[in-house]
Amino acid sequence: MPRVRRRATIHVDATYDVVVATARRELGLDDELRGLTDAGADVTVVVTTAPDGTGTRVDVDVADDLHIPFFQWFFGPPHRRSLSRAARHGADAIQAAVNDTPPPKPLGRSLFLPPVTFTPTQAALIASVALAAVLASFGSALFGQNADPIAKSFGISDANLGVSLAVTRAGVLFALVATALADRRGRRIVLLWSVAGVCLGNLVSAAAPNIEVFTAAQLIVRAGVNAVLVVGGIAVVEEAPEGARGFAVAMLGLAGGAGFAISVILLPAADLGADAWRAAFAVSALTILLVPLLARNLKETRRYEQLAARTVERGRVREVVDRGYRRRFWLLAAVGFLTNVFSAPSAQFTNRYLSNERGFSSSGIAAFRAVTAGIPGLFGILLAGRVTETRGRRPVAIVSLLVGTACTIVFFLGDGAVLWAFMTMAIVAAAPAALAVGTMDAEMFPTEVRGTSNALLLVAYVLGSVVGLVLAGQLADSIGGLGNAIALCGIAPIIAAIFLLPRLPESSGHALDDVSPSEV
C-alpha cells in the first residue's frame, strides 16, 4: 500500500545545534530526529544549515501507511489533511521554542479519524464489517422506504401494512440462532451467510406475487440484517483498540447510513409505475456478487480466536443471566424494548406519513430525506463517535435519547417548515443515543457469551418493534392519523431514558476486559 507523506518547511534564525536540540525536546525525537505523533504517524525532522549561513532550514516530514479497505476514498482526504496539519504543527512548535514565543495550540483530532491508532489488521476488519453493514442496511431499508408504493401495489391498508412490517420482525427467531452461533462458530462465518441471506430475500421480494410471499421474503431479510448489525457490532467492539470502541461502532453506523442513503437515492424510481419499486429490491439482490470480495477481506476477530483456542465452552445462556451479568442484561433488554416501541414505527412509517398526511411524492420524500438525513446524519454519527468516548456512554445516551425523542415527536405533530427543521434536529440528536446503547450492548458481556447475550437482547428489541408497529398501525385511524399514533409511542423511550439508563454501569474509559472479564 502507498505510504502517505506530508512535509512542512521553515527557516529558523538559530544555529544547527540549537535547532536540533529544540526539535528533539519539543517533538520527543530520538538521536536520529525520528519519533511518532500522538496519532502514531512517523515523524522525521531534517535540519540543514542555510547555504548563505543565515540560520537553518527545518523540514518536518509526517508519514504513515494507514489504508482503509473499501473506504479509502472517504478517509483518504481527511487523513492526508491530518498529516499536513501535524507536519505544520511540529514545525510551528520548533519555531516557537527557538524564538521563545507562545507554542501553537494543541492539535485536535478530526471527527473523521480515530482518536487512537488502528493497526492495519484492525482497520481491515472494521472496514470489511462496515461493507457488510452497507449491503445489509441497503437491503433492509427498502421495505420502509417503499412502504407506500408496496401497499398500493398489493392493495392493503395502514393496519395491514403495520401487521406485515411486524411479521417481518419474527425474523429475530432466525437471527437469534445466527447471532448465538457467532459464539460457537465465529463472527466471520455468520456475517458472510447473513449478508447472502439479505440478498436472496430481496431477490424473492422483487418477484413476489402477493403481500404474503413478500412478507415471508422480508422475514428472511430482516433476520439477515439483524444478524449482520448485531454480530458486526460485536466484531468491531472486539477488534477496536482501547479508547476507540465508540468510534468503531460509529463507523459501522456510518456504513449503515450509507446503505440507507442508497435506498433513498433509488426511491424516485418508484414513481415510474405501480410495480417500479421492485427494481430497487433487484439491485439489492445483485449485491450478492460482492460477497466473495467481502469473504477475501473479512477475518475473524483476534479476541474470538484467542478464546476459541483456549476453551470450547462458549455461548452458554446461563452466563448471561447469572449473578455477574443479570442486572445489566435486564436493564439493556428493557431499554431496547422501550426505545424500539418508538423507533420502529418512526422509521418504517415516516415515508407513508409524509405521502398520505403531508402530500409528498416519492421524489419529494427522497429530497426530504437527503436534506434532513444526509449531511446531518453524517455529522450526527461522527459527533456520536467522539462524545461517547469523551463524555461517557451513559450520560450521552440519556440526554441524546430525551432530545432526539422530543424532536421526533414534534416532527410527527408538525407541518410545513417544522417537518424539515425537527427531523434534522432529531437525526443529529438521536445518533449518540443509538451509538452509546449499541456499544454498551457489546461491551457489557464477556467474549464467550457476547453473541448469545446480544441475540437475547435482539429478541427484546424486536418485541418492542412489533409492539410499536402494531400499536401505531391500529391507532392511526382512531386518533387522527399515523403522525399522532407514532408521537404517542414516544412515551416509551422517555421512560427508558429517565428510569433505566441511569442504572447501567459506565464503560467508557475502561478496558473491555475490565468491563466484562471472561469467566473461562
N, C-alpha and C positions, 0 to 999 in steps of 0.2 A: 504494500500500500504506500502511496506517496507521502513523504514527510512534509508537513506544512511548517513553513518558517517565515517569521516576520522580523524586521530589523528597524531599530531606531538609532540615529547617529547624531552626536552632539560634539561641539568644540568646547573644551574646558580650559580656562586660563590658569593652569596649575601644572606642576611637574609630573612626569611619568610616575614616579614613586608615590606621590601623594594621591594621585587618581587611582592607582592600583589598590592601595591600602583602603581608600574610601569605598571602592567597588566591592571589595571583599567584605567590609564591615556592613555596608548598607544592604547588600543583596544576599548575604550569607554564602559567599562563594568560597571554593577551595583554593589551593595554591595555583591551580591552573585556570582560575577565574571561571569555574563552572559551578552550577548549582541547579536548584529547582524553584519554580514559583509555588505559591500556595496551592495552585490548582494542579501541580505535578508536571508542568511543562519544563523542558530543559532550557536553562539559561546559560549563554556563553557571552562573555564580555572580552572584547579585543581593544586594547589600549595601545595607541601608537603616538610617537612624538610628531608633531606637525613639521612638515618639511622646512618651513621658514623659522622653526624654533620658537614660535609663539604659542606655547601651550601644547595640549594633546587632543587627539581625536579619540572618541569613545564610540564603539559600535556595540550595541546590545542586541543580541540575537535570542529570540524565544522560539522554540520549535517543539512539536510532538507528533506522534503518529496516530492520533485519535481518528478512527474511522467507524462510522455507524452504518452497518449493512442496511440496505433498502431505503434509509432515510438520510443519507449523507447530503442530498440536495437540500434538505431542510436545516440540518445542524451545521453544515459546512460554513455558510456565510457568518453566522454569529461566532463560530469557533475561530475563524480567521480574524474577525474583528477583536475577539478577546486576546488573541496573541499579539496583535498590533498594539492594543492598549497596554498589555503587560510590558512589552518592549519599551514603549514610550514612558510608562510609569517608572521602570527601572532606570532609564536614562535621566529622567527628571529628579529621581531620588539622589543619584550620584551628583548631579549638578548642584542641587540644593545643599547637599552636605559640604561640597567643596566651597561654595560661595557663602556658607553659613546663613542661609535663608530658610524660611519655614519649609518643611518637607511637603510633598504632594499629599493630597487626601488619600486615605486607603482605597485600594482598587476594589470596587464592588463586583459581584458576580452577575452575569447575565441570567435573566429568567429562563433563557433557552438552554442553558448549560447546567450540568450537575454541580451541586455545591461541593462535592469532593471528587477525587479522581476515580474513574472507572477503568478497569483493566480491559484490554481488547476482548478477552473472553466474556467478561460481564456485559460489555457493550453489545457484543454479537448476540448473546442470548436474549437480552431485553429487547433488542431491535427485532429479532425473529418473533418473539411473543407479540410484539406490537403489530407486526404484519398480520399475524393470526387474528388479532383483535380488529384490525381494519376489515378483513374479509367477513368475519362473523358479525360485526356491528352493521355493516352494509346490508348483509342478508337479513338480519333481524329487523332493521328499521323499515323495510319495505312494506310490511303489513300496516304499521301505524301510519306511514306517510301516504299510503294509497287506500286507507280505510274507506274513505267516501266513495271513490270510483269502484272499489271492490263491492261495497254494499249495494251500490246502484246496479252493478253488473249482475249480481246474484239476486237482486230484488229483496233485500232484507231490511228490517227496521233497526233503530238505535239499540233497542233491547236485545235483538238477536245478534247484532254486531258485538255488543258487550259480552254476550254469552260465548260467542266464537272466540273472542280475544281471551276470555277467561279460560276456556277449554284448552287453548294452546299452552297455558301455564302449567297444565298437567305434564308437560314435557319435563318438569322438575323431577318426576319419578325416574326418568331415564338419566337425567343429568345427575341425580343423586347417586346412582350406581357408578356413572362415569367418573364423577368427581371423587368418590370414595376410592375408586380404583387407582387414582393418582397416588395414593399412599402405598398401594401394594405393587403396582406395575411401573410407576414413574410418571412424571409430569409430561414428558415429551410425547409418549405414545397417545395419551389421552387428548392432548391438544391437536395432534395431527388428525386423528379419527373424528374429532368433534368438528373441525373445520370442514372436512369432507362431508359430514352429515348435514351441515348447513347448506352446502351447495346442492346436494342431492334432494333435500327437502324443497328447496326453491325450484328445482327442475320439475318436480311433481306439481308444485303450486302454479307454475307458469302454464301448465296444461290442464289444470283442474276443471272438470265439467260442472261442478256444483260446490256450494259452500261446505258441504260435509267433507268432500275429498280435500278441498283447500285447507280446511281447519286441521284435518289429520296430518297433512304435509307440514303445516306450520307448527304443529306439535313437535315434529322432529327437528325443525329449525330452531325452535325455542330451546329444546334440550341441548342441541349442539352449542348454541350461543351461551347458555348458562354455564356449560362446562368450560368453554373457552375463556370466558371472563373470570370465572372463579379460579380455575387452575392456572390461568395466565397470571392473575394477581398473586397467587401463591408463589409461582415461579420467580416473578420479578422481585418480590419481597425477599425470597431466599437468596437470590443471586446478587442483589444490590449491596454495595458497601455500606458500612455503618454510617449513619448521617445522611443517607440519600434514599432511604426506603420510600419516603413520601414522594420524592422526585421521580423515582422509578414507576410508582403507581400512577403518578400524574402523566408520565409519558404513555402509559397504557390507556389512560383516559383520553389523552390527546389523539391516540390512534383510533379509539372508538369514535371520537368526534369526527375524525376524517371519514370513517366509514359511513356515519350518519350523513355527513355533508354530501357524499356521493349519491346517497338515496334522494337527497333534496334536489341535487342537480338534475337527476333523471325525472323528477316529479312532473315538470311541464309536459312530458311525453304522454301523460295520462289524459291530456286534453284532446289528443288526436283521434280518439274513438272510444267506444264503450269498453272494449277489451284491450286498449293500448297499454294498460297497467301491466299486462303480462310480460311485456318486453323487459321491464326492469328486473323481474324475477329470473328471466332467462339469462340476463347479464350476470346476475349473482351465481347462477348455476355454472356458467363458463369459468368462473374464477377457480374452479377445481383444478384447472390447468396449472395454477400456481402452487399447488400443494407439494409436488415433487421438489420445487425450488426451496420451499419452506423446510421440507424434510432434510435437505442437504445442509442447511444452516442452523437448524434448531438442535441444540444439545441439551442433555439432561443437566439439572442444577447440581452443582458440586455438593451442596449440603445434603441433597437427597442421596446422591451416590455414596457419600460417606456413611450415611445412616444405613443404606441398604447393604453395604459391605460389613456393617457391624452387627446387624440383627435382622431376623425375619419377622419379628413381632411389630407389625405396623398396621395402622388403620383400625385399632380396637375402639369401639364406640364407648366402652365403659370409661376410658381415659378422658373422653370429652366431658362427661358429666360426673367425674369423681370430685373429691373434695378440693383438689387443687384448681380445677378449671370450671366447676359447675356454675358458680355465680356469674362469671364473665360470659359464659355461654348463654345463659338465660337472659341476661341483660342485652347482649347483642342480638339475640333472636327477637326479643320484644321490640328493640329499636328498628330492626329490619322490617318486621311485620307492620308496624305503625307508619313508617315512612313510605312503604310501598302502597299502603291504602290510598295515599295521595299521589305519589309519583307515577304509579302505573296508569290510572285514568288520565292524569295530566299529560303524560307523554303520548298515550295512544289515541286520545280523543281530541287533541289540540287542532289537528287539521280539519276534522269533521266539525268542530265548534266554529272554526274560522269560516268554513264553507257554508254551513247551514244557518248559523246565527249571526254571522258578520258579513256574509256575501262575498267572500274571497273566491276567486277561481284557483285552479291548480297552479297556474303561473304566478298568481298573486301570493299564494301561500309560499311558493318557492322563494319569491323575493322577500317576503316577511321573514322567513327562516334565515335567509342569507344575511339580512341586515341585523336581526336580533340575536342570532346564534353563531354567526361567522366569526368575525373578529372578537366580539365579546366573549364567545365561548372559548376561543383560543386564549385570550387574556385570563379568563376565569380559571382555566386549568393550570396555566403556568403560575398564576398567583397562588393557587391552591398548593402546588408543589413546594413553593417557597414558605408560605406561612405555616403549613402543617409541620415543617421541620423547625422553624424558628419560634413559633408561638405555642406549639403543643397541639396534639390531636384533639384532646377533649374540649378545651375552650373554643377552638376554632370550629369544631363540629356543632357545638351548642349555638354560638352566635350565627353561624352560617345557615343552619337549619331554620332558625327562627326568622331571619331576614329573608331568606330565599322563599320560604313558605308564604310569608306575608305578601311579598311581591307577586307571587304566582296567583294567590287568591284575588288580589286587586286586578290582575290581568283577566281572570275569568269573569269578573264582575264589571269590567270596564268596557269602554268603547272608544273609537277614534284613536287619537294620539296616545291615550292611556295604554292601549294594547301594545304599541311599539315600545314605549318607554319602560313599562313594568316587566314585559317579557325580557328585555335586555338586562334590566337590573336583576331579575330572577336568575337568569343564566349565570351571571357573574357571581352573585351572592351564594347560590346553591352549590357551586362546584367544590369549594373547600369542604363542605359537609360530606358530600359523596366520597371525596377522596380520603378524608380522615377516617370515616367509618369503614370504608373498604380496606384501608391499610390495617386498621385495628383488627378486622376480621381475620386477616392472615397472621398478624403479629401475636395475637393473644393465645395461640396454641402451639405446642411443640411440633417439630418436623414430622414425627411419626404419625400424628393424627391431624395434621394441618388440612389435608384434603377431606378427611372424614368430617371434621368439625365444620368446615365450610360447606360441605354437602348438606349437613343438617341445618345450618343457617340458611342455606338456599331454600329449603323447604319453607321455613318461616317467611322468607322474603316473598316467595311465590304465593303462599297463602294470603299474605297481605295484598298482593297484586290482584288475586282472584276476588277477594272481598271488595276491593276498591273498584274494579272494573264492573262487577255485577251491581254494586250499590249505585255507582254513577249512572249506569245504563238504565236501571229500574227507576231511579228518582228523577231522571231527566224530564219525563212527561208530567210528573206530579208537582214539581216545584219550580217550573218555569224554564226548563231547558238544561242543556249539558253544562253550561257555564256555572249556574247556581249549584248543580249537583256536585260538580268537581270541587268547587270552592268549599262546600260543606265538608268534604273529605279532608280538607286541610287542617281540621281539628286534630287529627291523629298524630302527624309529625310534631305539632306543637307540644303535645303531651310527652312525646319521646324526648324532646329537647329539654324540657323543664324537669322532668321527674326521673328519667332513666340515664341519659348520657353523663350527668354529674357523678354517677355511682361507679363508672368504669375507671380502671387504673390508667395512668398516663404512660404511654410507651415511647414518646418522642424523647430523644436524647439518651436512650438506654440501648445497650447491645441486644440483639434479637435473642440470644441465648440467655440473657438475664431476664428478659420479659417473659419468655416461655421456655424454660430449660427442659431439655429432653429427659425423659424418665426411663430410657432404655440404653 
